[in-house]
Amino acid sequence: MYGLLVLVPIVWTVALGFTDKTRFAPSTEWVGFGQFERLAGNDQFWLVLKNTFVVTAVVVIVPNVVGLAIALLLDRETRLYRLLRSVFFTPVILSGIVVSVIWQSLLRPDGVLNAVLADLGVSSAPRWLADPRMALFSIAGILCWQMLGFCVVVYLAGLNAVPRELYEAAIVDGAGWWRRFSSVTWPMIAASVTINTVMLLISGFKVYEHILVLTNGGPGRNSTASIAFDVIEKGVRGDRIGSAAAEATVMLAIIVLLSGVVLRLLQRREVQL
């Protein structure tokens, strides 16, 4: 069943990347690495790849750091803190479309966020989604907001697994907060760091709905388009199935490569600790 639902589509997509397949063409020809060569010489491909790396870098770093800080603050067994955990996790269960529609209303020129900034004395309202320099980071920030709760929950699970006796022993030894964190907490949540980093890496590379709703790849020409967005534009909304399959194959290869490197580095850290 796994092979039927996962492996077969992957193999079929990779195979299509070596053809000139289009939706309405009467026949399909094998073109070898022709599609990949065209990708390598296409400036649009390098632009969407750069956009994807920018979004992924922000999404991997920000929710990891902020999520760990929030998890440390919420590591209490009270009714209020349990409620706050649920609040932080709520955006995770929402679809990207719903999240994007919510933030689209907030980031309009006459939206709530600009109204708050105006009340604080900001005279020039930011063009969150209309400025090519800001739009990409706005999308990355929204994805960070959505994934933050996931990181918080994973880190809380790791913190709950830390034996309290270790903290008590560290306190007896006179260790302060930072020493307890660096010597006890950080080593013991290494697995949580690995899980969050890999999941955020994948989330950054497959971002699509947010871009579709918020900017549709603009403003300008592909200033916020990601590689996943470009694949769907070519293969689903366009007619270049072979080209889209080749680009999807490149995306898959990059995700597998980066995930493998991250897993190896972080799991080595787990063993050393």
N, C-alpha and C positions, 0 to 999 in steps of 0.2 A: 504493500500500500504506500509506504514512504517513497519507494522508487517511482511509483506511478504518479504520485501527486507532486513530487519535488524534483527528483533526478531527471525524469523524462522531459519536463518543460525546460530545465536548464540545458540539457544536451541539445534539445531541439532549437533553442534560442542561439546557442553557440554555432550550431550547424547553419542556421539562417544567416549568420553574420558573414559567412563565406559565399553568399549568393547575392544576386541582384533582385531579390524578391520584392515585388510591389503587390498591392492589394488586387489590382484589376488586370495585371499582365497575364496573357494567356499561357506563358511559359516562364520557367525560372532557370537561370544559368548559373553555373558555378564560376565564381570570379576569384577564388583563392583569397589572397590577402588584400585584394583591391579595395574593399571597404575600409579596412584598417589603414591603408596608405592614404586614402582620401581623408580619413579622420585626422591623421597626423599632420596633414597639410591644411587643415581647416581652422582658421582663426577662431571661429565660433566655438568649436570643441574645446580649445584651450581656455577660452573665456569662461565657459560653463564649468570646466574642471577647476579653474582658479576659484570661482564663486563657491563651488562645493567644498573645497578645502578651507576657505575662509569660514563658512558657516560651521563646518565640522569642528574646526579648531575652537571656535567660540563655544559651541555646544558641549564639547568634551571638557573644557576647562571650567566654565562658569557654574553649571549645575553641580559639578563635582565639589568645587570649593565651597560654594554657598550651601549646598545640600548637606555637607559634612558639618558646617557651622550650625545649621538649623537642627540637625540631628543631635548634636551635643547639647543644645539648649532644650530639646524636647525629650531628652533621655530621663524622664521622670514618670513614675507610675501614679498619676492622678487623673481624675476624670477630665479636667481641663486640657491637659497635655494629650490625652487620647483623642479628644475632639479636634485639637489642632492638627494632629497627624492626619485625620480624615480630611480636614480642610485642605491641607497641602497636597494630598493625593488626588483630590477631585479632578484637577485639570488633566491628569494622566488618562483617565477613563473617557474623556471627551474625544470626539473625532477631530482630526486636523481641520476639517471644514468648519465645525462649530467654533473651535478656538479662533480660527482666522476671521470668521464673521464678527465675533465679539470684539476682537482687537481692531478690526477694520473700522468699527463704529467709534472706538476710543481714539484712534489715530487720525481721524478726519481733521481737516483744517479747523473746523468748528466743533471738534469733538471734546470729550471730557478732559483728556490729558492736556491739550493746549489751553483749555479754559483754566485749569488749575495753574499752569505755568504763567498765564496772564495775571492771575490773582497774586502770584508771587513776584510779579514785577518784570517778567520776561517780555520784552516789547516785540521781538521778532519771533513769531510762532514757527517752530521747526516743521519742515515738510517731510514728515516721517516716511511716507511712502512715495512721494513725488520727486524727491531728491535722489539721484542715482547713488550718491555717496552715502546716504543714510538708509536707503531702502533695504539693502542687503543686511545691514546690521540690525535693522528693525525686525526683519524676518528671523534672524538668528536669535535675537532677544526673546521673541515670542516663543520660539521652539525651546529655548532655555526655560522659560516660565512653565511651559507645558511639561517638560521632563524633570523639573526640579523635585516634584513630589515623589517620583520614582526613586531618585537618588536618596531622598530623605528616608524613605521606607527601608531601602536596602541597607543604608548605614545604621539605622535604628536596629535592624535585625542583627547586624554585626556587633553593635554595642551591647545588645542584650545578651549576646553569647560570651561576652568577656566575664570571666569569673570575678566576683566582687572581692574575693580574697586577695587578688593581685593588687587592687587599689588599696586595700587595707594595709598590706605589707609595704607598699610604696609610701603610704602616709607615715607608717611607723618609722621608716627609714629617713623621714624628713623631706620627702620629695614634694615640690610645689606642683601647681597645676600643669605647667608646661612640661615638667619632667615626667609627670604621670601620663600625660598625653603622648609624648615622644617615646617613652620606654614601655608603656603598657597598651594604651589605646591604639595607637597607630600600627604597631606590629600585629595586633590581634584582629584588626579589621582589613587586613591585606586582601582577603578574598572579596570583600565588599567593594574595594577599590577596583579590582579586576572586573567584576560584574558590571559596575557602573560605567567604566571606561569603554568596554567593548559595546555595551548597549547604546551608549551615547554616540560612539563612532558610527555605528550602523544607522542610527536615527538621523545623523547629520547627512549621510550620503544619500539616504532615500527620501529626503524632504521633497514633497511635491505639492500636496494640497494647500499648504500655506502660501506658496508662491502663486499657485493658480488663482486663489481667491484674492490675495492682497495686491499683487502687481501684474499677474499674467506674464511674468518674465521681464517686464519693464521696471522702471521707466527707461525710455531710450531703447536701444537694441540689446536685449538679453543681459541687462545690467544686474538682474537678480536671478536669472535662469540657472538652475542646477543641472547636473548631468542626468538625474532622474527625470526632471521636467523636460529636458531636451529629447530624451529617449521616447517619452510618451507623445510629445509633439510630433516627432517624426513618424512613429509607428502606429499610433492610434488616431490622432487627429490629422495626421498627414498620410502619405502613401508610400513612404520609404521604409518598408519593413526590414529589408536587408541592412540598410545603414543603421537603423535603430537597434537591430539585434547585435551588430558589431559594437556599437557604443555601449549597449547593456553588458556585453561580454567584457569589455574593458572595465566597466564599473564593478562588475562582479570580481574580476581579477584584483582590482585595487582593494576592495573591501576584504577579500580573503587574505591578501598579502598583509595589509595593515593590521587586521584583526589577529593574524598569526603572530606578527612581530610583537604587538601589544601583549597578547596572552603569554608569549614566551618570556618577555621581560618581566611582567608583573608576577607570573607564576614562579619565576626564578627568585624574585624578591620574597614571595611567600615561603619558599623552601629555606632561603637564607635566614629569614626571621624565625 
